[in-house]
Amino acid sequence: MNNKSSQSLSDELKPFVAPFRYDGSGKFHLKSHKTNEKGGLDKDKAGKILEANRQRLNDFQEKLYAQDRWSLLLIFQGMDASGKDSAIKSIFEGINPQGCDVHSFKQPTSHELDHDFMWRSTIALPERGRIGIFNRSYYEECLVTRVHPELLDKQKLPPRLVTKNIFHERFEDITAFERYLARNGTVVLKFFLNLSKEEQRERFLERLDQPAKNWKFSMGDITERALWPRYMAVYQDIVRHTSTPLAPWHVVPADHKWFARVVIGSAILTALEKLDLKFPRADKASLQEFKEVRKALLEEGKD
C-alpha cells in the first residue's frame, strides 16, 4: 500500500476511531461516552464499511504473517452480553486462522492461581507475525477481584502484600508490561465495549426467548448485574490508569453491535497501516535459485 492510499485509509477511518480512543491524555469520565453512538451511520452503511474492513484486514494479516516482525495483541473487555464474542467472530470472518489465535480467560483454575495474576495471559501472547485476541484478560484481576475482594484470598498472596494499594500497584505492573510488549514489537490495542444497562437487559431477555441462546444465560449474570454501578466505577478507574499512547483503550459504544464492529475494525486497521507492512523481497541468491527451480519444472514438463 503506498503512502497516498495509506493516508486516505487513515482519513476515511478516523471518524470511527479518534472519538473513542483514549491514550491517557487529559481527563477521562466514562459517563461522557455514549453507549448508543452511531457515528452518523445506519446499519446498511455500517455493513458496507465492515465488509471493506474485512478485506483490508485480510490483506494486512497476510503481510503481517509474511513479514514476521510485528505481532498484534487485541484485548476485549466488557460486561456480559456486551458483544465481545460476536464482534470477534464478525470482524475476523474470512481471516486465515493460521495467523490468528483467540484465548478466552474465564475463572482461574487451581493451577493458574498458583502463579502470578498475569501468568496465564503471558503464556498466551502472540508470536511475531500473528494476531492474538484476548476475550477478557489480566484486567479481570483488577476488575472482578475489586468488585469481589474475597476472590483475592484464592490467589494465595502473602497477606502483607494485600494492601489498600494493591490495585494501583497492578495498574503500574500492567502499564510497565504493556510498554515492554510495545518495545519488543507487539502492538497492543484494548477495547472496552461500553454497553448500557438497559441494552444488557434486552439482550438477556433475548437469550431467554431463544432456545439456541439459553446456554449463554445463568443466574450469576443477574447477580453481577445488580453490581452495575460498582463495575462501571472500576472500569473507569482501569481506563484512566492504564491508557497510554503505546497501549490505548478504545471505549466502544456497544448498544448497536454493527457500529461497535465498525469502530473496532477501524481501530485495528489504523494501527496496522502504521506498521508499513510489506511482503519480504527475495535476495539475489534466492532469485537465482528460483530460476533453477523454474528451469527444472519446465524440463519436467517435457517428459
N, C-alpha and C positions, 0 to 999 in steps of 0.2 A: 504494500500500500504506500503510495507516495505522500509527500507532505501535504499536498493540496487536498487529497481525499481524506487524510487523517484529520486535518483541520476542519473540514466540512462535517465529518462524523462527530467531532467534539462539539461543534456548534449546534448540530442537529439534536444531540442528546443532552446538552447542558440544561435545558428547562426541566428535564426529568431526573436530574442528578443534583445540581447545585442547591436547590431549596431544601433538600433533605439530608445533605451531607454536613456533618459536624466534626471538625478536626481539633477541637479544644480551644479554638479562638473565640473569645468573648464569652458571654453568659449563655447558659442553656436551661430552658424550662420546658419540660415535657408538655405541659398544658398549652403551650403556644404552637404545638404541632397538631394540626387537624388529622383525624383518623379517616375522614371521608373525602379527602382531596382527590380530584380527578385530573388536575393539570390541564384543563380545557379540552379534554378528550371525551369521546364516547366509547362504548365497548367495541364498536366496529373499527374505529381508527386505532384503538389500542391493539386490537388483534393484528392489524397490518404491521404495526411497529414491532410487536412481539415476534412475528414471523421473520421480518427482516433482521431483527436482532439475533434470532436463532442461526440464520445463515452466516451472519458476520462472526458469531461466536464459534461456529464450526470451523471457519477459516482461521481464526486466531488460535483455536485449540490445536489444530494441526501444526501450525508454525511453532507454537509453544513446545509441543512434544518433540518436534524435529530439531529445534534449536538446542533443547536440553540444557538451558542455562537458568531460567527462572522457574519458580513454582507459584501457584496461586492458592491461597487459603481463604475460603469463604465461611464465615461464621453466621449462623442463623439463630436468633433468639426471639422469643415471643410467648405470649400466653397461649394456653390450649385453644385450638381452633383458629389461631391467627393465620393459618395458611402456609406454614413452613413446608410441609410435605408436598403439597400441590404446587407450590412455587418452584421448588427444586425440580419436580417432575416436568413441569411445563417449560421452564427456561432452558433446561438441558435436553429437551427432546431432540433426538437425532444426533447428539454429540457422541463421538466414538467412546464407548465405555472403557476402552483400554487406557485412556488418558485421564480418567476421572474416577475418584473414589468418594463414596458417601459414608459417613460414620454418624450413627445416632447414639447419643450418650444419655442413657436412662439412669435409673437408680444405681449407684455404685455397688459392685459385687464385693464380697469379703476380701478377695484378692486385691482389688483396686483400692480398697480402704487401707490396705497395708502399705500403700505408697503415698507420696505427697499428692496434693489435690490436682496437680497438673499432669501427673504421670500418664494417665490413660489417654489424654489428648496428645501428649508429646510423642508417644509411640505410634500415633496415627497420622502424623504430619505428612503432607505430600512430598514425594520425591521431586527432583528437578524435572521439569518438562510436564508435570502433572497438575491437575486441579484437585484440591482436597476440599470437600464440603462437610462441615460440621453442623449437624442438626442438633442444636444445643451444644454446649461446650464447657470449658473450665469456668465460664461465667456463672454456671449453675451453682458453683461453690461460693459465689458472692451474692447469690440471689436466694435460692431455696434455703440455704443454711442461715441466711439472715432473717428470713421470714419465719423459719422454724429453727431457732437456736439450739434446740435439743439434738438436732442432727449432727452438730459439731462433735458431740460425745462419741459418735460412731467412728470418727476419724482418728481416734486414738492419739490425739496430740497431747504432749506433756501439758498438764494443767497450767503451768506458769506461762505458757505461750498463748493461751486463750485469753487475751486481754480485750479491753474495750476498743483497742486499735486494730484488731486482727483483720477486719475487712479492708481498712485503708492500707494496711500492710500488703494485703493480697492485691489491691489495686496497683500498688507500686511494683510488686513482683510481676504482674501481668503486663504492665506497661514496659518494664525492662525486657521481658521475654519477647514481646511483640517487636520491640526495637531490635533485639538480637536477630529475630527471624528476618526482618526487613533488610538488615545489614548483610545477611547471608543469602539474599536472593529470593526470599519468599514475600510476595505481595499479600498483605493482609487487608481484607475488606470485611466489615462487620455490619450486619443488618438486624435492626430491631423492628419487627413487624408490629406496628402500633395500631392495635385493634381497640375499638370501643367496647364497653361492657354490654351495651345493647346489641351490637352485632354478634358478640360471642353468644348471647342468649339465643338469637335467631339460629345460629349455626348449631348450637346444642339441640335445639328443637328439631332441626332438620336431621340430625343424626338419629334422633329417637324415632322420627317419622319414616325413615328409610331403612329397611332391614339390612341393606348392604353396608350401612354405615353404623349399625348398632354397636359393632365391636369397638368402635372408637370411643365409646362413652363409658364412664364409670362414675360412681357417686363421689369419688375423690375429686372429680372435676368441680362438682358443686361446692365441696368443702373449700377448695382453693379459690373459687370464685368469690366466696364470702370475704376473702382477704385481699380483694382487688386494690383498695387504696394503698395497702402496705406494699404490694408488688409494684405498683406504679411509682411509689416513692423510692423504692430500691432501684428500679430500672433507671430512674432519673439520676440517681447517685452514680450508678455504673457508667452511664454515658458521659456524665460530667467529668469523672475522674480517670477514664481510660480512653478518651478520644485524643488522638494525636495525628499530625499530618502523615505519619508513616502507617498508622492503623486507625483510620477514621471510622466513626459509626455513621450509618445511614438510617435515619428514623423514617421508616417506610409507612405511608398511610395504607392501612391493611383492610379497611372496611370494604373496599372494592378490590377483589382479588386480581382482576385484569389490570388495574392500574399499578398495584403492588409489583406485578411481574414486569411491567414496563420500567419502573424505577430500578428494580434490582438488576435486570438485564442491561440496562443502560449504564449503570454504575460499573458493572463488570467490564463492559466493552470500553468504557472511558479509561479504565485502569490499564487494560491490556494494550490499547493502541499507543499508550505512552512508552511501552517497552521496546518499540521498534522491532517487532518480531519478524524474522526472515527465515526462509528455508536455507540451510547451510549450503555453501558452494563447494563443489568438489575441487580438490587441489590438482596440480598438473599430473602427479603420479596416478591419481585415481582416474583422471580423464584418459590417460594413455591405457590404463587397464580396461576401461570401458570400451575403448576402440578394439582391443584384443578380444574381449568377450563378444562384442558385436560381430567381429570377423568370424569367430568360432561358431556362433549361432547361424550366421549366413552359410557357412560351409556345411554345417549340419543339415541345412535345408536342401542341399544339393544331392544328398544321399538317396 
